Amino acid sequence: MDQFLARTERYQTLMTEAVDRLGLHRIDAGRGQSAGELADMVIAAADAQTAVGRPPTGQ
């Protein structure tokens, strides 16, 4: 179990770093939001894109 948790934490760290390095939107789903609130956040992030997977210039 400890090895599984260590791998999971490492994977999460690597993915977070990659998303930040690429300038992609990242939504924190661990703050107790409802499914509807999270869906609204995803839609808002998608609406703000100027190219697939990229935020508008300057953000």
mmCIF file of the N, C-alpha and C atoms, coordinates in Angstrom:
data_MODEL
# 
_entry.id   MODEL 
# 
loop_
_atom_site.group_PDB 
_atom_site.id 
_atom_site.type_symbol 
_atom_site.label_atom_id 
_atom_site.label_alt_id 
_atom_site.label_comp_id 
_atom_site.label_asym_id 
_atom_site.label_entity_id 
_atom_site.label_seq_id 
_atom_site.pdbx_PDB_ins_code 
_atom_site.Cartn_x 
_atom_site.Cartn_y 
_atom_site.Cartn_z 
_atom_site.occupancy 
_atom_site.B_iso_or_equiv 
_atom_site.pdbx_formal_charge 
_atom_site.auth_seq_id 
_atom_site.auth_comp_id 
_atom_site.auth_asym_id 
_atom_site.auth_atom_id 
_atom_site.pdbx_PDB_model_num 
ATOM 1   N N  . MET A 1 1  ? 0.819   -1.178 0.000   1.00 0.00 ? 1  MET A N  1 
ATOM 2   C CA . MET A 1 1  ? 0.000   0.000  0.000   1.00 0.00 ? 1  MET A CA 1 
ATOM 3   C C  . MET A 1 1  ? 0.874   1.257  0.000   1.00 0.00 ? 1  MET A C  1 
ATOM 4   N N  . ASP A 1 2  ? 1.941   1.249  0.789   1.00 0.00 ? 2  ASP A N  1 
ATOM 5   C CA . ASP A 1 2  ? 2.825   2.416  0.840   1.00 0.00 ? 2  ASP A CA 1 
ATOM 6   C C  . ASP A 1 2  ? 3.455   2.699  -0.517  1.00 0.00 ? 2  ASP A C  1 
ATOM 7   N N  . GLN A 1 3  ? 3.845   1.646  -1.238  1.00 0.00 ? 3  GLN A N  1 
ATOM 8   C CA . GLN A 1 3  ? 4.448   1.835  -2.566  1.00 0.00 ? 3  GLN A CA 1 
ATOM 9   C C  . GLN A 1 3  ? 3.422   2.402  -3.542  1.00 0.00 ? 3  GLN A C  1 
ATOM 10  N N  . PHE A 1 4  ? 2.198   1.912  -3.476  1.00 0.00 ? 4  PHE A N  1 
ATOM 11  C CA . PHE A 1 4  ? 1.139   2.424  -4.341  1.00 0.00 ? 4  PHE A CA 1 
ATOM 12  C C  . PHE A 1 4  ? 0.913   3.910  -4.076  1.00 0.00 ? 4  PHE A C  1 
ATOM 13  N N  . LEU A 1 5  ? 0.820   4.284  -2.814  1.00 0.00 ? 5  LEU A N  1 
ATOM 14  C CA . LEU A 1 5  ? 0.604   5.694  -2.474  1.00 0.00 ? 5  LEU A CA 1 
ATOM 15  C C  . LEU A 1 5  ? 1.768   6.562  -2.923  1.00 0.00 ? 5  LEU A C  1 
ATOM 16  N N  . ALA A 1 6  ? 2.984   6.065  -2.772  1.00 0.00 ? 6  ALA A N  1 
ATOM 17  C CA . ALA A 1 6  ? 4.158   6.820  -3.206  1.00 0.00 ? 6  ALA A CA 1 
ATOM 18  C C  . ALA A 1 6  ? 4.134   7.028  -4.718  1.00 0.00 ? 6  ALA A C  1 
ATOM 19  N N  . ARG A 1 7  ? 3.785   5.986  -5.468  1.00 0.00 ? 7  ARG A N  1 
ATOM 20  C CA . ARG A 1 7  ? 3.696   6.116  -6.937  1.00 0.00 ? 7  ARG A CA 1 
ATOM 21  C C  . ARG A 1 7  ? 2.601   7.096  -7.327  1.00 0.00 ? 7  ARG A C  1 
ATOM 22  N N  . THR A 1 8  ? 1.472   7.021  -6.635  1.00 0.00 ? 8  THR A N  1 
ATOM 23  C CA . THR A 1 8  ? 0.345   7.911  -6.938  1.00 0.00 ? 8  THR A CA 1 
ATOM 24  C C  . THR A 1 8  ? 0.720   9.367  -6.679  1.00 0.00 ? 8  THR A C  1 
ATOM 25  N N  . GLU A 1 9  ? 1.359   9.624  -5.555  1.00 0.00 ? 9  GLU A N  1 
ATOM 26  C CA . GLU A 1 9  ? 1.777   10.995 -5.234  1.00 0.00 ? 9  GLU A CA 1 
ATOM 27  C C  . GLU A 1 9  ? 2.806   11.505 -6.235  1.00 0.00 ? 9  GLU A C  1 
ATOM 28  N N  . ARG A 1 10 ? 3.735   10.644 -6.639  1.00 0.00 ? 10 ARG A N  1 
ATOM 29  C CA . ARG A 1 10 ? 4.757   11.031 -7.618  1.00 0.00 ? 10 ARG A CA 1 
ATOM 30  C C  . ARG A 1 10 ? 4.114   11.357 -8.964  1.00 0.00 ? 10 ARG A C  1 
ATOM 31  N N  . TYR A 1 11 ? 3.170   10.513 -9.388  1.00 0.00 ? 11 TYR A N  1 
ATOM 32  C CA . TYR A 1 11 ? 2.462   10.742 -10.647 1.00 0.00 ? 11 TYR A CA 1 
ATOM 33  C C  . TYR A 1 11 ? 1.722   12.086 -10.596 1.00 0.00 ? 11 TYR A C  1 
ATOM 34  N N  . GLN A 1 12 ? 1.039   12.345 -9.498  1.00 0.00 ? 12 GLN A N  1 
ATOM 35  C CA . GLN A 1 12 ? 0.299   13.598 -9.356  1.00 0.00 ? 12 GLN A CA 1 
ATOM 36  C C  . GLN A 1 12 ? 1.246   14.793 -9.445  1.00 0.00 ? 12 GLN A C  1 
ATOM 37  N N  . THR A 1 13 ? 2.387   14.699 -8.803  1.00 0.00 ? 13 THR A N  1 
ATOM 38  C CA . THR A 1 13 ? 3.382   15.772 -8.854  1.00 0.00 ? 13 THR A CA 1 
ATOM 39  C C  . THR A 1 13 ? 3.867   15.997 -10.278 1.00 0.00 ? 13 THR A C  1 
ATOM 40  N N  . LEU A 1 14 ? 4.197   14.915 -10.979 1.00 0.00 ? 14 LEU A N  1 
ATOM 41  C CA . LEU A 1 14 ? 4.675   15.038 -12.360 1.00 0.00 ? 14 LEU A CA 1 
ATOM 42  C C  . LEU A 1 14 ? 3.616   15.641 -13.273 1.00 0.00 ? 14 LEU A C  1 
ATOM 43  N N  . MET A 1 15 ? 2.366   15.222 -13.122 1.00 0.00 ? 15 MET A N  1 
ATOM 44  C CA . MET A 1 15 ? 1.290   15.754 -13.966 1.00 0.00 ? 15 MET A CA 1 
ATOM 45  C C  . MET A 1 15 ? 1.043   17.229 -13.681 1.00 0.00 ? 15 MET A C  1 
ATOM 46  N N  . THR A 1 16 ? 1.062   17.609 -12.419 1.00 0.00 ? 16 THR A N  1 
ATOM 47  C CA . THR A 1 16 ? 0.866   19.013 -12.058 1.00 0.00 ? 16 THR A CA 1 
ATOM 48  C C  . THR A 1 16 ? 1.981   19.873 -12.639 1.00 0.00 ? 16 THR A C  1 
ATOM 49  N N  . GLU A 1 17 ? 3.217   19.405 -12.532 1.00 0.00 ? 17 GLU A N  1 
ATOM 50  C CA . GLU A 1 17 ? 4.349   20.149 -13.102 1.00 0.00 ? 17 GLU A CA 1 
ATOM 51  C C  . GLU A 1 17 ? 4.233   20.272 -14.612 1.00 0.00 ? 17 GLU A C  1 
ATOM 52  N N  . ALA A 1 18 ? 3.826   19.199 -15.286 1.00 0.00 ? 18 ALA A N  1 
ATOM 53  C CA . ALA A 1 18 ? 3.685   19.230 -16.747 1.00 0.00 ? 18 ALA A CA 1 
ATOM 54  C C  . ALA A 1 18 ? 2.582   20.198 -17.169 1.00 0.00 ? 18 ALA A C  1 
ATOM 55  N N  . VAL A 1 19 ? 1.456   20.161 -16.489 1.00 0.00 ? 19 VAL A N  1 
ATOM 56  C CA . VAL A 1 19 ? 0.347   21.066 -16.811 1.00 0.00 ? 19 VAL A CA 1 
ATOM 57  C C  . VAL A 1 19 ? 0.779   22.513 -16.622 1.00 0.00 ? 19 VAL A C  1 
ATOM 58  N N  . ASP A 1 20 ? 1.441   22.799 -15.525 1.00 0.00 ? 20 ASP A N  1 
ATOM 59  C CA . ASP A 1 20 ? 1.903   24.163 -15.270 1.00 0.00 ? 20 ASP A CA 1 
ATOM 60  C C  . ASP A 1 20 ? 2.958   24.592 -16.292 1.00 0.00 ? 20 ASP A C  1 
ATOM 61  N N  . ARG A 1 21 ? 3.888   23.703 -16.613 1.00 0.00 ? 21 ARG A N  1 
ATOM 62  C CA . ARG A 1 21 ? 4.949   24.025 -17.572 1.00 0.00 ? 21 ARG A CA 1 
ATOM 63  C C  . ARG A 1 21 ? 4.362   24.329 -18.954 1.00 0.00 ? 21 ARG A C  1 
ATOM 64  N N  . LEU A 1 22 ? 3.316   23.607 -19.337 1.00 0.00 ? 22 LEU A N  1 
ATOM 65  C CA . LEU A 1 22 ? 2.696   23.805 -20.642 1.00 0.00 ? 22 LEU A CA 1 
ATOM 66  C C  . LEU A 1 22 ? 1.695   24.955 -20.664 1.00 0.00 ? 22 LEU A C  1 
ATOM 67  N N  . GLY A 1 23 ? 1.437   25.536 -19.509 1.00 0.00 ? 23 GLY A N  1 
ATOM 68  C CA . GLY A 1 23 ? 0.508   26.662 -19.448 1.00 0.00 ? 23 GLY A CA 1 
ATOM 69  C C  . GLY A 1 23 ? -0.940  26.252 -19.625 1.00 0.00 ? 23 GLY A C  1 
ATOM 70  N N  . LEU A 1 24 ? -1.264  25.018 -19.281 1.00 0.00 ? 24 LEU A N  1 
ATOM 71  C CA . LEU A 1 24 ? -2.633  24.534 -19.411 1.00 0.00 ? 24 LEU A CA 1 
ATOM 72  C C  . LEU A 1 24 ? -3.441  24.901 -18.173 1.00 0.00 ? 24 LEU A C  1 
ATOM 73  N N  . HIS A 1 25 ? -4.751  24.947 -18.345 1.00 0.00 ? 25 HIS A N  1 
ATOM 74  C CA . HIS A 1 25 ? -5.627  25.217 -17.213 1.00 0.00 ? 25 HIS A CA 1 
ATOM 75  C C  . HIS A 1 25 ? -5.624  24.014 -16.283 1.00 0.00 ? 25 HIS A C  1 
ATOM 76  N N  . ARG A 1 26 ? -5.620  24.284 -14.997 1.00 0.00 ? 26 ARG A N  1 
ATOM 77  C CA . ARG A 1 26 ? -5.699  23.226 -13.995 1.00 0.00 ? 26 ARG A CA 1 
ATOM 78  C C  . ARG A 1 26 ? -6.804  23.601 -13.028 1.00 0.00 ? 26 ARG A C  1 
ATOM 79  N N  . ILE A 1 27 ? -7.703  22.666 -12.786 1.00 0.00 ? 27 ILE A N  1 
ATOM 80  C CA . ILE A 1 27 ? -8.822  22.910 -11.889 1.00 0.00 ? 27 ILE A CA 1 
ATOM 81  C C  . ILE A 1 27 ? -8.639  22.051 -10.650 1.00 0.00 ? 27 ILE A C  1 
ATOM 82  N N  . ASP A 1 28 ? -8.632  22.679 -9.488  1.00 0.00 ? 28 ASP A N  1 
ATOM 83  C CA . ASP A 1 28 ? -8.498  21.972 -8.221  1.00 0.00 ? 28 ASP A CA 1 
ATOM 84  C C  . ASP A 1 28 ? -9.871  21.457 -7.818  1.00 0.00 ? 28 ASP A C  1 
ATOM 85  N N  . ALA A 1 29 ? -10.039 20.147 -7.847  1.00 0.00 ? 29 ALA A N  1 
ATOM 86  C CA . ALA A 1 29 ? -11.326 19.540 -7.529  1.00 0.00 ? 29 ALA A CA 1 
ATOM 87  C C  . ALA A 1 29 ? -11.400 19.106 -6.076  1.00 0.00 ? 29 ALA A C  1 
ATOM 88  N N  . GLY A 1 30 ? -10.435 19.488 -5.273  1.00 0.00 ? 30 GLY A N  1 
ATOM 89  C CA . GLY A 1 30 ? -10.386 19.044 -3.890  1.00 0.00 ? 30 GLY A CA 1 
ATOM 90  C C  . GLY A 1 30 ? -10.829 20.075 -2.876  1.00 0.00 ? 30 GLY A C  1 
ATOM 91  N N  . ARG A 1 31 ? -11.648 20.982 -3.281  1.00 0.00 ? 31 ARG A N  1 
ATOM 92  C CA . ARG A 1 31 ? -12.069 22.051 -2.354  1.00 0.00 ? 31 ARG A CA 1 
ATOM 93  C C  . ARG A 1 31 ? -13.539 21.935 -1.970  1.00 0.00 ? 31 ARG A C  1 
ATOM 94  N N  . GLY A 1 32 ? -14.112 20.759 -2.180  1.00 0.00 ? 32 GLY A N  1 
ATOM 95  C CA . GLY A 1 32 ? -15.491 20.526 -1.767  1.00 0.00 ? 32 GLY A CA 1 
ATOM 96  C C  . GLY A 1 32 ? -16.548 21.081 -2.699  1.00 0.00 ? 32 GLY A C  1 
ATOM 97  N N  . GLN A 1 33 ? -16.182 21.385 -3.945  1.00 0.00 ? 33 GLN A N  1 
ATOM 98  C CA . GLN A 1 33 ? -17.161 21.891 -4.888  1.00 0.00 ? 33 GLN A CA 1 
ATOM 99  C C  . GLN A 1 33 ? -18.141 20.772 -5.272  1.00 0.00 ? 33 GLN A C  1 
ATOM 100 N N  . SER A 1 34 ? -19.324 21.186 -5.660  1.00 0.00 ? 34 SER A N  1 
ATOM 101 C CA . SER A 1 34 ? -20.302 20.226 -6.166  1.00 0.00 ? 34 SER A CA 1 
ATOM 102 C C  . SER A 1 34 ? -19.926 19.849 -7.595  1.00 0.00 ? 34 SER A C  1 
ATOM 103 N N  . ALA A 1 35 ? -20.538 18.796 -8.095  1.00 0.00 ? 35 ALA A N  1 
ATOM 104 C CA . ALA A 1 35 ? -20.294 18.378 -9.480  1.00 0.00 ? 35 ALA A CA 1 
ATOM 105 C C  . ALA A 1 35 ? -20.683 19.493 -10.447 1.00 0.00 ? 35 ALA A C  1 
ATOM 106 N N  . GLY A 1 36 ? -21.766 20.182 -10.152 1.00 0.00 ? 36 GLY A N  1 
ATOM 107 C CA . GLY A 1 36 ? -22.199 21.294 -11.005 1.00 0.00 ? 36 GLY A CA 1 
ATOM 108 C C  . GLY A 1 36 ? -21.199 22.438 -11.021 1.00 0.00 ? 36 GLY A C  1 
ATOM 109 N N  . GLU A 1 37 ? -20.652 22.754 -9.844  1.00 0.00 ? 37 GLU A N  1 
ATOM 110 C CA . GLU A 1 37 ? -19.645 23.814 -9.761  1.00 0.00 ? 37 GLU A CA 1 
ATOM 111 C C  . GLU A 1 37 ? -18.392 23.434 -10.541 1.00 0.00 ? 37 GLU A C  1 
ATOM 112 N N  . LEU A 1 38 ? -17.975 22.176 -10.424 1.00 0.00 ? 38 LEU A N  1 
ATOM 113 C CA . LEU A 1 38 ? -16.801 21.731 -11.175 1.00 0.00 ? 38 LEU A CA 1 
ATOM 114 C C  . LEU A 1 38 ? -17.066 21.770 -12.670 1.00 0.00 ? 38 LEU A C  1 
ATOM 115 N N  . ALA A 1 39 ? -18.245 21.349 -13.074 1.00 0.00 ? 39 ALA A N  1 
ATOM 116 C CA . ALA A 1 39 ? -18.601 21.396 -14.502 1.00 0.00 ? 39 ALA A CA 1 
ATOM 117 C C  . ALA A 1 39 ? -18.559 22.835 -15.008 1.00 0.00 ? 39 ALA A C  1 
ATOM 118 N N  . ASP A 1 40 ? -19.076 23.771 -14.219 1.00 0.00 ? 40 ASP A N  1 
ATOM 119 C CA . ASP A 1 40 ? -19.038 25.186 -14.611 1.00 0.00 ? 40 ASP A CA 1 
ATOM 120 C C  . ASP A 1 40 ? -17.598 25.679 -14.755 1.00 0.00 ? 40 ASP A C  1 
ATOM 121 N N  . MET A 1 41 ? -16.713 25.224 -13.853 1.00 0.00 ? 41 MET A N  1 
ATOM 122 C CA . MET A 1 41 ? -15.304 25.619 -13.931 1.00 0.00 ? 41 MET A CA 1 
ATOM 123 C C  . MET A 1 41 ? -14.649 25.066 -15.197 1.00 0.00 ? 41 MET A C  1 
ATOM 124 N N  . VAL A 1 42 ? -14.959 23.836 -15.550 1.00 0.00 ? 42 VAL A N  1 
ATOM 125 C CA . VAL A 1 42 ? -14.409 23.230 -16.758 1.00 0.00 ? 42 VAL A CA 1 
ATOM 126 C C  . VAL A 1 42 ? -14.912 23.981 -17.989 1.00 0.00 ? 42 VAL A C  1 
ATOM 127 N N  . ILE A 1 43 ? -16.190 24.271 -18.026 1.00 0.00 ? 43 ILE A N  1 
ATOM 128 C CA . ILE A 1 43 ? -16.763 24.992 -19.171 1.00 0.00 ? 43 ILE A CA 1 
ATOM 129 C C  . ILE A 1 43 ? -16.153 26.388 -19.287 1.00 0.00 ? 43 ILE A C  1 
ATOM 130 N N  . ALA A 1 44 ? -15.980 27.082 -18.172 1.00 0.00 ? 44 ALA A N  1 
ATOM 131 C CA . ALA A 1 44 ? -15.377 28.416 -18.195 1.00 0.00 ? 44 ALA A CA 1 
ATOM 132 C C  . ALA A 1 44 ? -13.947 28.348 -18.715 1.00 0.00 ? 44 ALA A C  1 
ATOM 133 N N  . ALA A 1 45 ? -13.187 27.338 -18.275 1.00 0.00 ? 45 ALA A N  1 
ATOM 134 C CA . ALA A 1 45 ? -11.808 27.191 -18.749 1.00 0.00 ? 45 ALA A CA 1 
ATOM 135 C C  . ALA A 1 45 ? -11.787 26.901 -20.246 1.00 0.00 ? 45 ALA A C  1 
ATOM 136 N N  . ALA A 1 46 ? -12.692 26.052 -20.709 1.00 0.00 ? 46 ALA A N  1 
ATOM 137 C CA . ALA A 1 46 ? -12.752 25.736 -22.138 1.00 0.00 ? 46 ALA A CA 1 
ATOM 138 C C  . ALA A 1 46 ? -13.162 26.964 -22.955 1.00 0.00 ? 46 ALA A C  1 
ATOM 139 N N  . ASP A 1 47 ? -14.107 27.729 -22.453 1.00 0.00 ? 47 ASP A N  1 
ATOM 140 C CA . ASP A 1 47 ? -14.544 28.945 -23.152 1.00 0.00 ? 47 ASP A CA 1 
ATOM 141 C C  . ASP A 1 47 ? -13.426 29.975 -23.257 1.00 0.00 ? 47 ASP A C  1 
ATOM 142 N N  . ALA A 1 48 ? -12.514 29.988 -22.296 1.00 0.00 ? 48 ALA A N  1 
ATOM 143 C CA . ALA A 1 48 ? -11.431 30.974 -22.272 1.00 0.00 ? 48 ALA A CA 1 
ATOM 144 C C  . ALA A 1 48 ? -10.291 30.618 -23.224 1.00 0.00 ? 48 ALA A C  1 
ATOM 145 N N  . GLN A 1 49 ? -10.282 29.419 -23.753 1.00 0.00 ? 49 GLN A N  1 
ATOM 146 C CA . GLN A 1 49 ? -9.190  28.984 -24.635 1.00 0.00 ? 49 GLN A CA 1 
ATOM 147 C C  . GLN A 1 49 ? -9.247  29.707 -25.974 1.00 0.00 ? 49 GLN A C  1 
ATOM 148 N N  . THR A 1 50 ? -8.070  29.978 -26.513 1.00 0.00 ? 50 THR A N  1 
ATOM 149 C CA . THR A 1 50 ? -7.995  30.521 -27.865 1.00 0.00 ? 50 THR A CA 1 
ATOM 150 C C  . THR A 1 50 ? -7.482  29.460 -28.831 1.00 0.00 ? 50 THR A C  1 
ATOM 151 N N  . ALA A 1 51 ? -6.885  28.404 -28.306 1.00 0.00 ? 51 ALA A N  1 
ATOM 152 C CA . ALA A 1 51 ? -6.429  27.261 -29.097 1.00 0.00 ? 51 ALA A CA 1 
ATOM 153 C C  . ALA A 1 51 ? -6.631  26.019 -28.238 1.00 0.00 ? 51 ALA A C  1 
ATOM 154 N N  . VAL A 1 52 ? -6.734  24.883 -28.861 1.00 0.00 ? 52 VAL A N  1 
ATOM 155 C CA . VAL A 1 52 ? -6.970  23.651 -28.129 1.00 0.00 ? 52 VAL A CA 1 
ATOM 156 C C  . VAL A 1 52 ? -5.925  23.463 -27.044 1.00 0.00 ? 52 VAL A C  1 
ATOM 157 N N  . GLY A 1 53 ? -6.379  23.340 -25.806 1.00 0.00 ? 53 GLY A N  1 
ATOM 158 C CA . GLY A 1 53 ? -5.503  23.069 -24.689 1.00 0.00 ? 53 GLY A CA 1 
ATOM 159 C C  . GLY A 1 53 ? -4.672  24.235 -24.199 1.00 0.00 ? 53 GLY A C  1 
ATOM 160 N N  . ARG A 1 54 ? -4.885  25.403 -24.709 1.00 0.00 ? 54 ARG A N  1 
ATOM 161 C CA . ARG A 1 54 ? -4.053  26.549 -24.318 1.00 0.00 ? 54 ARG A CA 1 
ATOM 162 C C  . ARG A 1 54 ? -4.918  27.691 -23.813 1.00 0.00 ? 54 ARG A C  1 
ATOM 163 N N  . PRO A 1 55 ? -4.468  28.357 -22.744 1.00 0.00 ? 55 PRO A N  1 
ATOM 164 C CA . PRO A 1 55 ? -5.187  29.543 -22.275 1.00 0.00 ? 55 PRO A CA 1 
ATOM 165 C C  . PRO A 1 55 ? -4.917  30.717 -23.214 1.00 0.00 ? 55 PRO A C  1 
ATOM 166 N N  . PRO A 1 56 ? -5.738  31.762 -23.141 1.00 0.00 ? 56 PRO A N  1 
ATOM 167 C CA . PRO A 1 56 ? -5.472  32.948 -23.955 1.00 0.00 ? 56 PRO A CA 1 
ATOM 168 C C  . PRO A 1 56 ? -4.103  33.535 -23.642 1.00 0.00 ? 56 PRO A C  1 
ATOM 169 N N  . THR A 1 57 ? -3.498  34.208 -24.605 1.00 0.00 ? 57 THR A N  1 
ATOM 170 C CA . THR A 1 57 ? -2.205  34.836 -24.405 1.00 0.00 ? 57 THR A CA 1 
ATOM 171 C C  . THR A 1 57 ? -2.287  35.819 -23.254 1.00 0.00 ? 57 THR A C  1 
ATOM 172 N N  . GLY A 1 58 ? -1.248  35.816 -22.411 1.00 0.00 ? 58 GLY A N  1 
ATOM 173 C CA . GLY A 1 58 ? -1.185  36.752 -21.315 1.00 0.00 ? 58 GLY A CA 1 
ATOM 174 C C  . GLY A 1 58 ? -1.728  36.232 -20.005 1.00 0.00 ? 58 GLY A C  1 
ATOM 175 N N  . GLN A 1 59 ? -2.231  34.988 -19.983 1.00 0.00 ? 59 GLN A N  1 
ATOM 176 C CA . GLN A 1 59 ? -2.746  34.446 -18.726 1.00 0.00 ? 59 GLN A CA 1 
ATOM 177 C C  . GLN A 1 59 ? -1.809  33.414 -18.182 1.00 0.00 ? 59 GLN A C  1 
# 
